Amino acid sequence: MKNILFVSDLDGTLLTSSQTISPENVEAIRRFEEQGGLFTLATGRTEQAVAKFIEQLNITTPLILYNGAKIYCPVTKQVLYENKFDIPIAFWNYLISQLSENLALLVYRNSNVYSPHRSEILERHESKDGVVSLDLTEDMLHQPITKLLLIADHPEDLKMIEEQVLAIGLEAELVYSEHNYLEILPPHTSKGNTLRILLQLLPHKDLYTIAVGDQLNDLTIIQQADDGYAVENAHPTLKIHANKSTVHHEDHAIADIIEKLMKQEV
């Protein structure tokens, strides 16, 4: 296991539907690392939102956060890489004008999360992530940000925003991290691109990479990894492009992959 870097998505992959890591997954990751493997996460979440999982798993390998816009070292608590971009005021005004009880906007900047409008859909997300959004102020509209997240009760509302991004020619990456979560990221940002950067930052050389995920925001990293796994509950497109598959996330998918790796080592 000494030359393997294992990178897992969180929601719908490592975590159960109750937002916990099963004892089976915890134990498998512990055994994997005891045998010299490197384990880390690639997620859309913030440092604060992954802190409890870092502690539970005792992760020491840098993590890919914000769907690839940031690499964070849990040991030194330093940002090793970050990509930011500017949003035109006209687009800010458009986004804010679309907000309602059915559409929420979250703005990620300097390790904090902000929102211009509180709603039930926003509060549901905050409960899941364990992070409360701060108030977005006027001056922040003129400063670089790390990413935007739009959450809709009606996914067709997100398609309208996609069309607006294309219409104004905004240089950004668009990706769905859940069927009703649209992320707007800095240009050239993806989990896959940032995996390449992470490999350059690590002192270990010639690592064999394994990545596993469930949603379209995981597509680039499973394509970039030497072995890309789709969990049974994955988006159909991810299943098509993954070169390997594993069980449903509720059935301890990470443990399933690691157990198979251990058998290959025997």
Long-range contacts (C-beta under 8 A, 24 or more apart in sequence): 1-32, 1-35, 1-36, 1-37, 1-261, 1-265, 2-35, 2-36, 2-37, 3-204, 3-206, 3-207, 3-208, 4-32, 4-37, 4-38, 4-207, 4-208, 4-209, 4-210, 4-261, 5-37, 5-38, 5-40, 5-61, 5-199, 5-202, 5-204, 5-207, 5-208, 5-209, 5-210, 6-32, 6-37, 6-38, 6-39, 6-40, 6-210, 6-257, 6-258, 7-40, 7-41, 7-42, 7-64, 7-195, 7-209, 7-210, 7-211, 7-212, 7-221, 7-225, 8-39, 8-40, 8-41, 8-42, 8-211, 8-212, 8-213, 8-254, 9-41, 9-42, 9-43, 9-212, 9-213, 9-214, 9-215, 9-218, 10-41, 10-43, 10-45, 10-50, 10-53, 11-43, 11-177, 11-178, 11-214, 11-215, 12-178, 12-213, 12-214, 12-215, 12-231, 12-233, 12-234, 12-249, 13-212, 13-213, 13-214, 13-218, 13-231, 13-249, 13-253, 13-254, 14-41, 14-53, 14-249, 14-253, 14-254, 15-249, 16-249, 16-250, 17-250, 19-128, 21-53, 21-56, 21-57, 22-252, 22-255, 24-252, 24-255, 25-252, 25-253, 25-254, 25-255, 26-56, 26-57, 27-255, 28-252, 28-254, 28-255, 28-258, 28-259, 29-57, 29-254, 29-258, 31-258, 31-262, 32-258, 32-261, 32-262, 35-262, 35-265, 38-202, 38-204, 38-207, 40-64, 40-198, 42-68, 42-191, 42-194, 42-195, 42-211, 42-213, 42-218, 42-221, 43-67, 44-147, 44-149, 44-177, 44-181, 44-183, 44-217, 45-129, 46-108, 46-111, 46-112, 46-113, 46-129, 46-131, 47-72, 47-111, 48-111, 48-130, 48-131, 49-129, 49-130, 49-131, 52-130, 61-202, 62-198, 62-201, 62-202, 64-191, 64-194, 64-195, 64-198, 64-221, 66-108, 66-146, 66-147, 66-185, 66-189, 67-147, 67-175, 67-177, 67-183, 67-185, 67-189, 67-190, 67-191, 67-217, 68-185, 68-189, 68-190, 68-191, 68-192, 68-193, 68-194, 68-220, 69-108, 69-146, 69-147, 69-185, 69-186, 69-189, 69-194, 70-146, 71-194, 71-197, 71-198, 71-201, 79-111, 80-201, 81-194, 81-197, 81-198, 81-201, 82-146, 83-146, 83-185, 83-186, 83-188, 83-189, 84-144, 84-145, 84-146, 84-186, 85-144, 85-145, 85-171, 85-172, 85-185, 85-186, 85-187, 86-143, 86-144, 86-145, 87-141, 87-145, 87-148, 87-170, 88-168, 88-170, 89-141, 89-142, 90-168, 91-164, 91-165, 91-168, 91-170, 92-141, 94-164, 95-148, 95-150, 95-161, 98-157, 98-160, 98-161, 102-152, 102-153, 102-154, 102-157, 103-150, 103-151, 103-152, 103-153, 103-154, 103-157, 104-150, 104-151, 104-152, 105-148, 105-149, 105-150, 106-133, 106-148, 106-149, 106-150, 106-151, 107-136, 107-140, 107-145, 107-148, 108-145, 108-146, 108-147, 108-148, 108-149, 109-140, 109-143, 109-144, 109-145, 109-146, 110-146, 114-140, 121-151, 121-152, 121-153, 122-151, 125-151, 146-186, 147-183, 147-184, 147-185, 147-186, 147-189, 148-183, 148-184, 149-177, 149-181, 149-182, 149-183, 149-184, 150-181, 150-182, 150-183, 150-184, 151-180, 151-181, 151-182, 152-180, 152-182, 153-180, 154-180, 155-179, 155-180, 158-182, 175-216, 175-217, 176-215, 176-216, 176-217, 177-215, 177-216, 177-217, 178-215, 183-217, 190-217, 190-220, 190-221, 191-217, 191-218, 191-220, 191-221, 191-224, 192-219, 192-220, 192-221, 192-222, 192-223, 192-224, 193-220, 193-224, 195-221, 195-224, 195-225, 196-224, 210-257, 210-261, 212-246, 212-253, 212-254, 212-257, 213-238, 214-238, 214-249, 229-253, 229-257
